Amino acid sequence: MTKREGLWGRTLIYGPPGAGKSWFGVTAFWNPVTRQEVARGKWVTFGQEDNPFLLVPESCRSTRSGVSLRFVSPTLSDQAWLTRFDTFTKSLLDQARKAPPLDVLVIDGLSEFDMLYETTFKGVEGDSGKFAKWNGLMDTFFGIMQRLDPVELGANIIVTARVRERKRGTDVEEHARKKDIEDDAAPFDYYPSIRGGFKDWLGHYFNSVFYVHTRKPKVPGGPSEHVLQVLTGGDYLTKLQGEHLWVPAGYPAELVNPTFYDVQHRLEDLLGMPHILPLKEVVTVPAREREIENEKEE
């Protein structure tokens, strides 16, 4: 297995529609503004998850042999899409044993993957139990997390998911009764939306979990701000393995209109590691951060 120097990790970013989840992931290998590739990347989508306005080239949305990385099932009649996805991820591992083929792999839409799996699941031969679907879904999620190993692949893995909101009051009281958490502590109200037994384990498989949302324009008619919550400070779930270094360094608890490298380069700096990516330094600084820097200079 060929090992690569650098900081290779798994990042999960979740939030509501239009918050900038796909944008954040795609900026790790593609600059939608300048329309330039900045690293070797692939963008995987499921079902009807897609954003053509990111202008990602087709070469990043298919394999070298031309197989599409849009895994769909328009008739919802079978799980052939899942078989194709499994073949793709296993092929990446095989290729990585010779030389890592990618710098970045974006799995855009884990929630849509979940929905597609549930809808196309037709049962397992010899298993007619009512939990067959959920056991299968949990095994599938576990298998994905094992194969998408950033160290083995020598690539950064970025996964997106929708947000789910707990029912206020009901879940809190239930947790308190079961003593799963402290009586005076409430669970996060916003968390990544997947179903089945794996939903409570998902965060354990990522180095970082970020919540992103849209903030209203500060000036009427101005652009909205897409805010990435790096540290826990509200009702959202976040995780940063380097939090004990991030906070003393004075890095912000939230980033406005960030690219992937606004986070990645800070983490590499904390570890004293070089910035291996992007291969081409063409990722633009978000407008709001430029404004902040100008305000500091003034």
C-alpha positions as CSV (number, residue, x, y, z in Angstrom):
1,M,0.0,0.0,0.0
2,T,1.4,3.4,-1.0
3,K,1.2,5.9,1.8
4,R,1.0,9.6,1.3
5,E,2.4,12.3,3.5
6,G,-0.2,14.8,4.6
7,L,-3.3,15.2,6.7
8,W,-6.0,12.9,5.3
9,G,-9.3,12.8,7.1
10,R,-13.0,12.4,6.9
11,T,-15.3,15.4,7.2
12,L,-19.1,15.3,7.6
13,I,-21.0,18.5,6.8
14,Y,-24.8,18.7,7.3
15,G,-27.5,21.4,7.2
16,P,-30.7,22.6,5.5
17,P,-31.2,23.1,1.8
18,G,-29.1,25.8,0.1
19,A,-26.8,26.2,3.1
20,G,-23.7,25.4,1.1
21,K,-23.0,21.8,1.8
22,S,-22.2,20.7,-1.7
23,W,-20.2,23.9,-2.4
24,F,-18.0,23.3,0.6
25,G,-17.2,19.7,-0.5
26,V,-16.7,20.6,-4.1
27,T,-14.2,23.4,-3.3
28,A,-11.8,20.8,-2.2
29,F,-11.1,19.8,-5.8
30,W,-12.9,22.4,-8.0
31,N,-13.2,26.1,-7.9
32,P,-16.8,27.0,-9.1
33,V,-15.8,30.7,-9.5
34,T,-12.7,30.3,-11.8
35,R,-13.9,26.9,-13.1
36,Q,-10.5,25.3,-12.5
37,E,-9.6,22.0,-10.9
38,V,-7.5,22.5,-7.8
39,A,-6.9,18.8,-6.9
40,R,-7.7,15.4,-8.3
41,G,-11.3,14.8,-7.2
42,K,-14.5,12.9,-7.8
43,W,-18.0,14.0,-6.9
44,V,-20.5,11.2,-6.1
45,T,-24.2,11.9,-5.9
46,F,-27.3,9.7,-5.2
47,G,-30.8,9.9,-6.5
48,Q,-31.9,13.4,-7.4
49,E,-29.2,15.2,-5.3
50,D,-27.5,17.5,-7.8
51,N,-26.4,21.1,-8.3
52,P,-25.5,21.9,-12.0
53,F,-24.6,25.5,-11.1
54,L,-21.4,24.2,-9.4
55,L,-20.3,23.6,-13.0
56,V,-18.2,20.5,-12.0
57,P,-16.7,18.9,-15.2
58,E,-18.0,15.5,-16.3
59,S,-14.5,14.1,-15.8
60,C,-15.0,14.6,-12.0
61,R,-18.4,12.9,-12.2
62,S,-17.4,9.7,-13.8
63,T,-14.7,7.1,-13.7
64,R,-11.8,6.9,-16.1
65,S,-13.7,4.3,-18.1
66,G,-16.7,6.7,-18.3
67,V,-19.0,5.1,-15.7
68,S,-21.2,7.7,-14.2
69,L,-20.9,8.6,-10.5
70,R,-24.5,9.7,-10.4
71,F,-26.0,6.6,-8.7
72,V,-29.7,6.7,-9.5
73,S,-32.7,4.4,-9.7
74,P,-35.5,6.3,-11.5
75,T,-37.9,3.4,-11.4
76,L,-37.0,2.5,-7.8
77,S,-37.2,-1.2,-8.9
78,D,-33.8,-2.6,-7.8
79,Q,-30.5,-1.9,-6.0
80,A,-28.3,-2.0,-9.0
81,W,-27.2,1.5,-8.1
82,L,-25.8,0.2,-4.8
83,T,-23.9,-2.6,-6.5
84,R,-22.3,0.0,-8.9
85,F,-21.4,2.2,-5.9
86,D,-19.8,-0.8,-4.1
87,T,-17.8,-1.7,-7.2
88,F,-16.6,1.9,-7.4
89,T,-15.4,2.2,-3.8
90,K,-13.7,-1.3,-3.9
91,S,-12.0,-0.3,-7.1
92,L,-10.6,2.8,-5.4
93,L,-9.0,0.7,-2.7
94,D,-7.5,-1.6,-5.3
95,Q,-6.0,1.3,-7.2
96,A,-4.7,2.9,-4.0
97,R,-2.5,-0.1,-3.4
98,K,-0.5,0.9,-6.4
99,A,-0.8,4.7,-6.2
100,P,-3.6,6.8,-4.7
101,P,-5.8,7.8,-7.6
102,L,-7.5,10.8,-5.9
103,D,-6.8,13.7,-3.6
104,V,-10.5,14.2,-2.7
105,L,-13.6,12.1,-2.8
106,V,-16.9,13.9,-2.1
107,I,-19.9,11.7,-1.2
108,D,-22.7,14.3,-1.7
109,G,-26.0,13.2,-0.1
110,L,-25.8,10.5,2.6
111,S,-29.5,11.2,3.4
112,E,-30.5,10.7,-0.2
113,F,-28.5,7.4,-0.1
114,D,-30.5,6.4,2.9
115,M,-33.8,7.2,1.2
116,L,-32.8,5.4,-2.0
117,Y,-31.7,2.3,0.0
118,E,-35.0,2.2,1.9
119,T,-37.2,2.6,-1.1
120,T,-35.4,0.1,-3.3
121,F,-34.9,-2.5,-0.6
122,K,-36.8,-5.7,-1.7
123,G,-35.9,-8.0,1.1
124,V,-33.1,-10.4,1.7
125,E,-33.5,-14.1,0.7
126,G,-34.3,-16.2,3.7
127,D,-34.9,-13.2,5.9
128,S,-38.5,-12.0,6.2
129,G,-38.1,-10.3,9.6
130,K,-39.4,-6.8,10.0
131,F,-35.9,-5.6,10.9
132,A,-34.3,-7.0,7.7
133,K,-34.2,-3.6,6.0
134,W,-32.8,-1.7,9.0
135,N,-30.1,-4.4,9.6
136,G,-29.2,-4.3,6.0
137,L,-29.0,-0.5,6.0
138,M,-26.8,-0.5,9.1
139,D,-24.5,-3.1,7.6
140,T,-24.3,-1.0,4.4
141,F,-23.4,2.2,6.2
142,F,-20.8,0.3,8.2
143,G,-19.3,-1.2,5.1
144,I,-19.1,2.3,3.4
145,M,-17.3,3.8,6.4
146,Q,-14.7,0.9,6.3
147,R,-14.0,1.3,2.6
148,L,-13.8,5.1,2.7
149,D,-10.7,5.0,4.7
150,P,-8.8,8.3,4.1
151,V,-5.4,6.8,5.1
152,E,-5.8,3.8,2.9
153,L,-7.0,5.8,0.0
154,G,-4.6,8.7,0.5
155,A,-7.4,11.2,0.0
156,N,-9.7,13.5,1.9
157,I,-13.2,12.1,2.2
158,I,-16.0,14.7,2.5
159,V,-19.6,13.6,3.1
160,T,-22.7,15.7,3.2
161,A,-26.1,15.0,4.8
162,R,-29.4,16.8,5.4
163,V,-30.4,18.0,8.8
164,R,-33.0,16.6,11.0
165,E,-34.7,18.3,14.0
166,R,-35.7,16.4,17.1
167,K,-39.2,17.0,18.5
168,R,-38.6,19.4,21.3
169,G,-39.7,18.2,24.7
170,T,-40.5,14.6,23.7
171,D,-37.0,13.4,23.1
172,V,-35.5,15.4,26.0
173,E,-38.0,13.9,28.5
174,E,-37.4,10.4,27.1
175,H,-33.7,10.7,27.4
176,A,-34.0,12.0,30.9
177,R,-36.2,9.1,31.9
178,K,-33.7,6.6,30.5
179,K,-30.8,8.4,32.2
180,D,-28.9,8.2,28.9
181,I,-27.8,11.8,29.5
182,E,-27.8,14.1,32.5
183,D,-31.3,15.2,33.6
184,D,-30.6,18.8,32.9
185,A,-28.9,18.3,29.6
186,A,-30.8,18.2,26.3
187,P,-29.6,16.3,23.2
188,F,-28.7,18.3,20.1
189,D,-31.8,19.5,18.3
190,Y,-30.1,19.4,14.9
191,Y,-28.2,16.4,13.7
192,P,-27.4,14.6,10.5
193,S,-30.4,13.0,8.9
194,I,-30.1,9.3,8.4
195,R,-32.3,6.5,9.7
196,G,-31.8,3.2,11.4
197,G,-29.4,2.1,14.1
198,F,-26.3,3.7,12.5
199,K,-27.6,7.3,13.0
200,D,-26.2,7.5,16.5
201,W,-22.8,6.1,15.5
202,L,-22.3,8.2,12.4
203,G,-20.2,11.0,14.0
204,H,-17.7,8.5,15.5
205,Y,-16.4,7.8,12.0
206,F,-15.4,11.3,11.1
207,N,-12.5,13.5,12.2
208,S,-14.8,16.6,11.9
209,V,-18.6,17.1,11.9
210,F,-19.7,20.6,10.9
211,Y,-23.1,22.2,10.8
212,V,-23.8,24.8,8.1
213,H,-26.7,27.2,7.8
214,T,-27.7,30.4,5.9
215,R,-27.7,33.7,7.7
216,K,-29.8,36.7,6.4
217,P,-28.0,39.4,4.6
218,K,-26.6,42.2,6.8
219,V,-27.6,44.7,4.2
220,P,-31.1,44.6,2.6
221,G,-30.8,43.1,-0.9
222,G,-27.3,41.9,-0.2
223,P,-26.0,38.3,-0.4
224,S,-26.8,35.8,2.3
225,E,-24.0,34.4,4.4
226,H,-23.3,30.7,4.6
227,V,-22.0,30.0,8.1
228,L,-20.1,26.9,9.0
229,Q,-20.2,26.1,12.7
230,V,-16.8,24.6,13.6
231,L,-17.3,24.4,17.4
232,T,-20.3,23.5,19.4
233,G,-22.1,26.6,20.6
234,G,-25.8,25.9,20.0
235,D,-28.3,23.2,19.3
236,Y,-26.3,21.6,16.6
237,L,-23.9,18.7,16.7
238,T,-20.3,19.4,15.8
239,K,-17.0,17.6,16.3
240,L,-13.4,18.7,15.8
241,Q,-10.7,16.3,16.8
242,G,-8.3,19.2,17.0
243,E,-10.5,21.4,19.2
244,H,-8.0,21.5,22.0
245,L,-5.5,23.2,19.6
246,W,-8.1,25.2,17.6
247,V,-9.4,27.2,20.5
248,P,-6.0,28.3,22.0
249,A,-4.9,29.3,18.5
250,G,-7.7,31.9,18.4
251,Y,-9.3,30.4,15.4
252,P,-13.0,31.3,15.0
253,A,-15.9,29.1,16.2
254,E,-17.6,29.8,12.9
255,L,-16.5,30.5,9.3
256,V,-18.4,32.6,6.8
257,N,-18.7,31.4,3.2
258,P,-15.8,29.0,3.7
259,T,-14.0,26.7,1.3
260,F,-12.7,23.3,2.4
261,Y,-9.2,24.7,2.7
262,D,-10.3,27.4,5.1
263,V,-10.6,24.6,7.6
264,Q,-7.9,22.2,6.2
265,H,-5.1,24.7,6.1
266,R,-5.8,25.8,9.7
267,L,-5.7,22.1,10.9
268,E,-2.4,21.5,9.0
269,D,-0.9,24.7,10.6
270,L,-1.9,23.4,14.1
271,L,0.0,20.2,13.4
272,G,2.9,21.9,11.7
273,M,2.2,20.1,8.4
274,P,2.7,21.5,4.9
275,H,-0.3,22.5,2.8
276,I,-0.2,19.6,0.2
277,L,-3.4,20.7,-1.4
278,P,-4.7,22.4,-3.4
279,L,-2.4,21.5,-6.3
280,K,-3.1,24.9,-7.8
281,E,-3.5,27.9,-5.5
282,V,-6.5,29.3,-7.2
283,V,-9.2,29.0,-4.5
284,T,-10.5,32.4,-4.0
285,V,-10.9,34.0,-0.6
286,P,-14.6,34.4,0.3
287,A,-15.9,37.9,-0.1
288,R,-16.8,38.3,3.6
289,E,-13.4,37.2,4.8
290,R,-11.8,39.8,2.4
291,E,-14.0,42.4,4.0
292,I,-12.9,41.4,7.5
293,E,-9.2,41.6,6.5
294,N,-9.8,45.0,5.0
295,E,-11.6,46.2,8.2
296,K,-8.6,44.9,10.2
297,E,-6.1,46.9,8.0
298,E,-8.2,50.0,8.4
